[in-house]
Amino acid sequence: MTDAQKKELIFGEPFLNMPPSCHAVLVLGGEPPNIPSRVASAAELCARIPVQKVIACGAVERVFGGRKEAECDILRRLLREAGVTAEIVAERSSKDTIENILFALTLIKNDLMTKKRLNVAVVTSPWHLRRAVGIAAALMPKTVSVYGYHAEYEAQRLAWERSPELRARAENELRFLREAVESGFAEDFEI
């Protein structure tokens, strides 16, 4: 594996290259400390490009601002307060990332029948973005282009590159993957 391939595997590429418009923005639910930055990033994205609908994901009840509500209701309220004018749809069934995306997919299924291609953006925390986008790309039909967005992603990626401790952690994970492939525990993959 070349140094460039290793760097790409560890750090990924910036997710800031968005299409000119998005059919849907999926804002993933999460722990209360993560919600404000996800909402701010979704609002920023909606201000930057035309967005037809925002899907606020999550059925897990959380205490936020002294109120106990489902993640989707917290997200929906905060998105409106942040000035998002696109249609906001609540996805009220999911309890984790995979379900967030699967159940959000059911909310755009009719659109998939009438349009040839759709652009969908996933908004989550920077540390969760690569995983969430990878899951969405795997679960969405091939006619859906999946993008990831968080306003602070690039800054967090640079922090990882500059931190010896975080860099060592990423390199240890890469070493574990390599050993898993060499021992036959995991299949090899192409970069």
N, C-alpha and C positions, 0 to 999 in steps of 0.2 A: 504494500500500500504506500503510495507516495505521500509526502508531507501535505500536499494540497488536498488529497483525498481524505487524509486523516483530519485535517482542519475542517473540511466540509462536514464530515461525519460528526465531529465533536460540536461544532458551533453552528452549522447550518448557514443558510443564506438569509439575508434580511427579508422580511415579509412585507416590506413597504411598497412593493410594486403592485398597485391595485389596478383593476380594469377601469375603463371610463365610467362604468355604472355597475350596480349590483342589483340582482333581483331580490336577494334576501341577505340579511346580516343575522347570523346566529350569535346571540350573546349568551354564553354559557354561565349557568348558575355556579355558586361556590360559597365558600366560607365568607362571612361578613367583611373581614378585612380586605378581601379581594374585589368585592362588588363595586366600590366607588371607582376604581381605576378601569374596570371593565366598562362601566357605564360611560365614563369620560371618553374612553377610546372609541366606543360605539358612536357617541354623539359627535366626536371629531370626524370620524369616518363619514357619517351621514351629512356633515357639513361640507366635506371635501368632494364627494361624488353623489350622483343621484342614486337613491335607494328606494325600492318599491315597498319593501316590508322588512320589519325587524322582528325576529322571533326571540322572545325572552324565555329562556329555558330553565326548567327546574321545579320539581315538586317538593323538594325537601323544605321543611319548615325551619326557618332561621329567626333569631331575634336580631333585629336591625333597627336602630333608632328607637329602642324601647318597645317596639311592636313585634309580635310574632306573626310572620307571614311566610307563604311559599316563596322560594327564590324568584320564580317568574313574576310574582306580584311586586316584590321589592324592585326588581329590575325594571318592570313596566312603569312603576310610579317614578323612579329616578330618571328613566329615559325621557319621560314627559317633562319632568322638572328641568332636565338639561336642554330642553328645546327641540327634541327630535320630533319632526312633523310627519315622518313616514308612518304608515300603518304599523301598529305594534300588536303582535299576536302573542298570547301567552301559551307556552307549551307546558301543560300541567301534569305530566305523567312521569317524567324522568327523574332518576335518582343518581346517575353518574354520567360520565362523559359519553360513553357509547350510547346510552339511552337518550341523552340530550340530542345527539345527532340523528339517531334513528327516528325518534318521535318528531323532530323538526322536519325531517324528510317527509313524513306523512302530511305535514302541514303545507308542503309545496308540491305534493304529488299531482294535483290538478294542473298546476302551472307546467309541470313536466310534460303533460299530455298535449298542451297547446303551443309550447315554444320549442324550437329546435335546440337551443343552447341556453343555459342559465349560468350566471356568475353568482357564486355564494361566498360570502366572507364569514369566517369564524373569528369571533372576538373573545379572547380569554386572557388570562395573566401571561406575561412573557415567558415564565418558566414552564408553562403548560401548552404554549402555542404550537410547537413542533409536533407534539404528541396528538393534540386535538385535530390539527390539520391533516396529519397522517391518517387518523381514524376516519375523518370526514371524506378524504379522498378515496379511501378503501370502501366506504359504505355507499357513497353517492354514485348514481349512474354515470356512465362515461360522458353523457351530454351535459354534465355539470362541471364547471371549472371551479375549483375550491381555492380560496385565498385565505390567508391568515392575517390578522391585524391586531396590534396593540401599540399605542403611541410610544411606549417606553421599551419596546422590544430591542431596538438597535442599541440603546444605552446599556441594557442588561447584557446583551451579547458581548459588547465591548468590555464590560466589567469581568465577565468570565474569561475573556482572552487575556486580560491584564492581571488577574489574580492567580498567583502561584498555587494557592490552595484549591481553588475551583478548577484550575487547569489540571492539577494532579488528579482530582476526583474524576474528571472527564476522561483522562488518559487511563485511569484504572478501570473504568467501565469499558473502554475500548479494548484493553488487555483481557478483561473477562470475556468479552464477546469473541475475541480471537481464540482464546483457549477453549471456549465452548464449541467453536467450529472445528478446531483441530482435534478435540476429543470425540467428536461425533455427536455431542449433546444437542447442537443446533446446526441447521443447514447454513451453508455459505450463501452469501448474497453479493449482488453486483452493486457497485456504487455508480 
